[in-house]
Amino acid sequence: MSLKQNLDSLLGRAAEAGDVPGVVAMVTDRERTLYEGAFGKRALGEEAPMTTDSVVWIASMSKALTGAAAMQLVEQGRLDLDAPASRYAPRIGEARVLEGFDAAGKPLLRAPKRPITLRHLLTHTAGYGYEFWSADIGRYLEATGTPGIISCTEAALSSPLLFDPGERWMYGIGIDWAGRMVEQVSGLRLGEYLERNLFEPLGMGDTAFRITPSMRSRLAKIHHRNDDDSLIAGELEIEQSPENEMGGGGLYGTAGDYLRFVRMILNDGRGDDGRRVLKAETVQQMSRNAMGETRVTMLKSAAPPLTNDAEFFPGLEKSWGLTFQINEQKAPTGRPAGGLMWAGLANTFYWIDRESGLGGVYLSQILPFADKKSLPLFYEVESAVYHSLQ
């Protein structure tokens, strides 16, 4: 069976069975797209089919794009990976470590033992968390009236640290601060910087914080999975006039656009037209473990409507680059050790295998994250790619 037949059958069956409302998947090597397919509906109960150019909330798939922007400025000597981040974004110097709560429920805070750096932010070792995976962050936000990061407000960036910078890994709002550093140094809003320096050079015309009329005409809705496994379309949409352009999770885009970014990483920083957006040595640096002996751990859900417990390939050692998760051992899907990947909250996923010269993008729109049916389908897609190409 050809790769196209295999993936069409796999994805078509899943959409027909109602495992996912709609799904888009694309696969590439270093030179061209090897597969693209779309199945199901953009929104259950509506007629519009999911198409390969459907627009979705890519959520934390935004992080690698913001990280690439930051690394462009590192290349230029305008940002330093290991200098105090407060040199570029002074407000981050106000961050405090949350040690607990007093008897009245008031947060107990102290100064961190060392400054936060851009390296900490890009590797999720700064100490920041998300309220979805930290009950303490959730309690802090409630006690202080601080909004959550999805509010896209300036105030959301004042969330505390859970530990001293560099001491362990915890997934959180660090990339939002990296985006703020890009803004401070470039003098541009993050979206404008990305458009000029990444999206336009790579031909990513359907990726943005603000949904254009053309994008909206192809927009898929985010669905929620109920306890009985049924899916219902919702109306969640990221703020379209954001005070803070959320570099960690605010972008909307298409599979085709993101595949261009994947291919750029496979090609050591060059886009499809040969234009260079990153130096080869920068891409190599981004693709290596950047946090030493520290390892990625399971994220325990503190917000069941938004996320399940989440960990890719439990039992495998995983490190973090600038800004990708790296599997340090061969994955069950067939991806070799050293592969790069990450995901978005609404069950969007990508992987980049620089050793084999392969990568893929899988987009669904379902909450909670690490969905019981969509995540295994992503794994099946990736497994089918390696099986078909052996």
C-alpha positions in Angstrom: 0.0 0.0 0.0 1.4 3.4 -0.9 1.9 6.2 1.7 -1.1 8.1 0.3 -3.4 5.0 0.4 -2.3 4.2 3.9 -2.8 7.7 5.3 -6.0 8.4 3.4 -7.4 5.2 4.8 -6.2 5.8 8.4 -7.4 9.4 8.5 -10.6 8.8 6.6 -11.7 6.0 8.9 -11.0 8.2 12.0 -13.1 11.0 10.7 -15.9 8.7 9.6 -16.0 7.0 13.0 -16.2 10.4 14.7 -12.9 10.0 16.5 -12.0 13.5 15.3 -14.3 16.1 13.8 -11.8 17.1 11.1 -8.1 16.4 10.6 -5.4 17.6 8.2 -2.0 15.9 7.9 1.0 16.6 5.8 4.4 14.9 5.4 7.6 16.2 3.8 11.1 15.3 3.1 13.8 18.0 2.5 12.7 18.7 -1.0 8.9 18.3 -1.4 5.6 17.4 0.2 5.2 13.6 0.2 1.6 13.6 1.4 -1.3 15.9 2.2 -4.8 15.0 3.1 -7.9 16.4 4.9 -10.9 14.6 6.2 -14.1 15.4 8.2 -15.6 18.7 8.9 -14.3 22.1 10.1 -17.1 22.1 12.6 -19.5 19.3 13.5 -23.0 20.2 12.6 -21.9 22.4 9.7 -21.3 21.6 6.0 -17.9 23.0 5.4 -15.4 20.1 4.9 -11.9 20.1 6.5 -9.5 21.0 3.6 -5.8 21.1 3.4 -5.9 24.9 3.6 -8.1 25.0 6.7 -7.0 27.4 9.3 -6.6 26.3 12.9 -5.4 27.6 16.3 -1.9 26.1 16.3 -1.5 27.2 20.0 1.9 26.1 21.3 3.2 25.2 17.9 3.7 29.0 18.0 6.6 28.4 20.3 9.1 27.1 17.7 8.3 30.1 15.5 8.9 32.6 18.3 12.1 30.6 19.3 13.4 30.9 15.7 12.8 34.7 15.8 14.7 34.9 19.1 17.6 32.9 17.6 17.7 35.2 14.6 18.5 38.0 17.0 21.0 35.8 18.9 22.8 35.3 15.5 22.9 39.1 15.1 24.4 39.6 18.5 21.3 41.5 19.6 20.2 38.9 22.1 22.4 36.7 24.3 21.3 33.3 25.3 23.0 33.4 28.7 22.8 37.0 29.8 20.1 38.1 32.3 16.9 38.4 30.3 16.1 41.6 32.2 18.8 43.3 30.2 16.4 43.2 27.3 13.0 43.0 29.1 13.4 44.7 32.4 10.0 43.5 33.8 11.2 39.9 33.9 13.6 41.0 36.6 10.6 41.4 38.9 9.8 37.7 38.7 9.5 36.0 42.2 9.5 32.3 43.2 6.3 31.1 44.7 7.1 29.1 47.9 3.5 28.5 49.0 0.6 30.3 50.7 0.1 31.5 54.2 -2.9 30.6 56.5 -5.0 33.3 54.9 -4.2 32.1 51.4 -1.8 34.9 50.5 1.1 33.8 48.2 4.6 33.6 49.8 7.2 34.9 47.4 10.9 35.3 47.3 13.6 36.5 44.9 15.1 33.8 42.7 18.6 32.7 43.4 19.9 33.6 39.9 18.6 35.6 36.9 16.4 34.2 34.2 18.2 33.9 30.8 16.9 33.4 27.3 18.2 29.8 27.4 16.1 29.1 30.4 13.0 30.6 28.6 13.6 28.6 25.4 14.1 25.3 27.3 11.3 25.7 29.9 13.8 25.7 32.8 13.1 29.3 33.9 10.7 28.2 36.6 7.5 29.4 34.9 4.5 27.1 34.6 0.9 27.1 33.2 -2.2 27.0 35.3 -3.4 24.1 33.3 -0.5 21.9 34.7 0.1 23.6 38.1 -2.5 23.9 40.8 -0.2 26.3 42.6 -0.2 28.7 39.6 -4.0 28.4 39.4 -4.3 29.2 43.1 -1.9 32.2 42.7 -3.9 33.6 39.8 -7.1 33.3 41.8 -5.7 34.8 45.0 -4.2 37.8 43.2 -6.7 38.3 40.4 -4.0 37.8 37.9 -5.4 36.7 34.5 -4.2 33.5 32.8 -1.9 33.7 29.8 -4.7 33.0 27.3 -6.1 36.4 28.2 -3.3 37.9 26.1 -2.9 40.6 28.7 0.3 42.3 30.0 -0.8 41.3 33.5 -0.7 37.6 32.6 3.1 37.8 32.3 3.4 38.5 36.0 2.8 34.9 36.9 5.4 33.7 39.5 8.1 31.1 39.2 7.7 27.6 40.7 11.4 27.1 41.3 14.7 28.8 40.8 15.9 29.3 37.2 17.8 26.4 35.8 16.9 23.8 38.5 14.5 21.6 36.5 12.1 21.5 33.5 8.5 22.8 33.7 6.4 23.7 30.7 5.2 27.3 31.0 5.0 30.9 29.7 8.7 31.3 29.1 8.3 31.6 25.4 5.9 34.5 25.9 8.7 36.3 27.6 11.1 35.3 24.8 8.6 37.0 22.4 8.7 40.1 24.6 12.5 40.1 24.3 12.1 40.0 20.5 9.8 43.0 20.6 12.0 45.0 22.9 15.1 44.5 20.8 13.5 44.8 17.3 11.1 47.7 18.1 8.3 45.7 16.4 5.2 43.9 17.7 6.0 40.2 17.7 3.5 39.5 14.8 5.1 42.2 12.6 8.6 40.8 13.4 7.5 37.3 12.5 5.8 38.4 9.3 8.8 40.3 8.1 11.6 37.9 9.1 10.0 34.4 9.1 6.5 34.2 7.5 7.1 36.3 4.4 10.5 34.7 3.6 9.1 31.2 4.0 5.9 31.8 2.2 3.7 31.4 5.3 0.9 33.7 4.2 -1.8 32.1 6.3 -0.1 32.3 9.7 -0.8 35.2 12.1 -2.0 36.3 15.5 -5.0 38.1 13.8 -7.3 36.1 11.7 -7.7 37.8 8.3 -11.0 37.6 6.4 -9.4 35.0 4.0 -8.3 32.9 7.0 -11.6 33.2 8.7 -13.4 31.9 5.7 -11.4 28.6 6.2 -11.4 28.6 10.0 -12.0 25.3 11.8 -13.8 25.4 15.2 -12.3 24.0 18.4 -14.3 21.1 19.8 -14.6 19.7 23.3 -14.7 16.0 24.0 -17.4 15.1 26.6 -17.2 12.3 29.1 -19.1 10.0 26.8 -16.5 10.6 24.1 -18.8 12.7 22.0 -17.6 15.9 20.4 -19.2 19.3 20.4 -18.1 22.4 18.5 -17.4 25.5 20.7 -16.7 29.2 20.1 -13.2 29.6 21.8 -11.1 32.1 20.0 -7.9 33.8 21.0 -8.2 37.6 21.6 -8.0 39.3 18.2 -6.8 42.7 19.6 -4.3 41.3 22.1 -2.4 43.6 24.5 0.2 40.9 24.5 0.8 38.9 21.3 1.2 35.5 22.8 4.4 34.1 21.4 3.9 30.9 23.3 0.5 30.1 21.8 -1.4 32.8 20.0 -0.9 32.0 16.4 -3.4 30.7 13.8 -2.2 28.9 10.7 -2.4 26.1 8.2 -0.7 22.7 7.8 0.9 23.8 4.6 2.4 26.9 6.2 3.8 25.0 9.1 5.2 22.4 6.8 7.3 25.1 5.2 8.8 25.9 8.6 9.5 22.1 9.2 11.2 21.9 5.8 13.3 25.0 6.7 14.6 23.2 9.8 15.3 20.1 7.7 17.3 22.2 5.3 19.5 23.9 7.9 17.8 27.3 7.8 16.9 27.7 4.1 13.4 28.1 2.8 11.9 26.5 -0.3 13.2 29.3 -2.5 16.7 29.0 -1.1 16.4 32.1 1.0 18.2 31.7 4.3 16.3 32.7 7.5 18.7 31.0 10.0 22.3 30.0 9.8 23.0 26.3 9.5 24.9 26.3 12.8 22.0 28.0 14.5 19.6 25.3 13.4 22.1 22.7 14.6 22.3 24.5 17.9 18.5 24.6 18.2 18.3 20.9 17.5 20.6 19.8 20.3 19.9 19.3 24.0 20.3 22.7 25.6 19.5 21.9 29.2 22.2 19.4 30.2 21.2 16.5 32.4 17.7 17.9 33.0 14.9 15.8 31.5 11.3 16.4 30.4 8.7 15.0 32.8 5.0 14.2 32.6 2.6 17.2 32.9 -0.1 16.4 35.4 -3.4 18.0 34.5 -4.7 20.8 36.8 -7.5 21.7 34.4 -9.3 18.6 33.0 -11.5 20.5 30.6 -8.3 21.8 28.9 -5.8 19.0 29.2 -5.3 15.4 30.2 -2.1 14.3 31.8 0.4 14.7 29.0 3.7 13.1 28.1 5.0 12.0 24.7 6.5 8.5 24.6 6.4 7.8 28.4 9.5 5.9 29.5 11.7 7.4 26.8 14.3 10.0 27.8 13.5 13.4 26.5 15.5 16.6 26.6 14.8 20.1 25.2 16.5 22.1 22.5 15.9 25.7 21.4 12.8 25.3 21.3 11.9 21.7 20.6 11.4 18.5 22.6 14.1 15.9 21.7 13.6 12.2 22.0 17.0 10.9 23.2 16.0 7.3 22.3 14.3 5.8 19.2 10.5 6.4 19.5 7.9 3.6 19.0 6.7 5.3 15.9 10.1 4.7 14.2 11.4 8.2 14.7 15.2 8.0 15.4 16.8 9.3 18.5 17.4 13.1 18.2 14.0 13.8 16.6 12.3 17.1 17.3 8.6 17.7 18.1 6.0 19.6 19.9 2.3 20.3 19.9 -0.6 22.7 20.5 -3.3 22.6 23.2 -6.1 21.8 20.7 -4.3 18.6 19.6 -2.1 19.9 16.9 1.3 18.2 16.5 4.5 18.2 14.4 7.7 16.3 14.2 11.1 17.0 12.5 13.5 14.2 11.9 16.7 15.8 10.7 18.6 12.4 10.5 16.1 10.9 8.0 15.1 14.1 6.4 11.5 13.7 7.3 8.8 15.8 9.0 5.1 16.0 9.4 2.3 18.2 10.6 -1.0 16.9 12.1 -3.9 19.3 12.9 -7.1 18.6 14.7 -9.1 21.0 16.9 -10.1 19.2 20.1 -9.9 19.9 23.8 -8.7 18.5 26.2 -5.0 18.2 25.1 -3.5 14.8 24.7 -6.9 13.6 23.5 -7.6 9.9 23.9 -8.3 9.5 20.2 -6.5 12.3 18.4 -3.0 11.8 20.0 -3.0 8.1 19.1 -4.0 9.0 15.6 -1.0 11.3 15.3 1.2 8.5 16.4 -0.4 6.2 13.8 0.2 8.8 11.1 3.9 9.1 12.0 4.3 5.3 12.3 2.7 4.8 8.9 5.2 7.2 7.4 8.2 5.3 8.7 6.6 2.0 7.8 5.8 3.0 4.3 9.2 4.5 3.6 11.3 1.6 4.9 
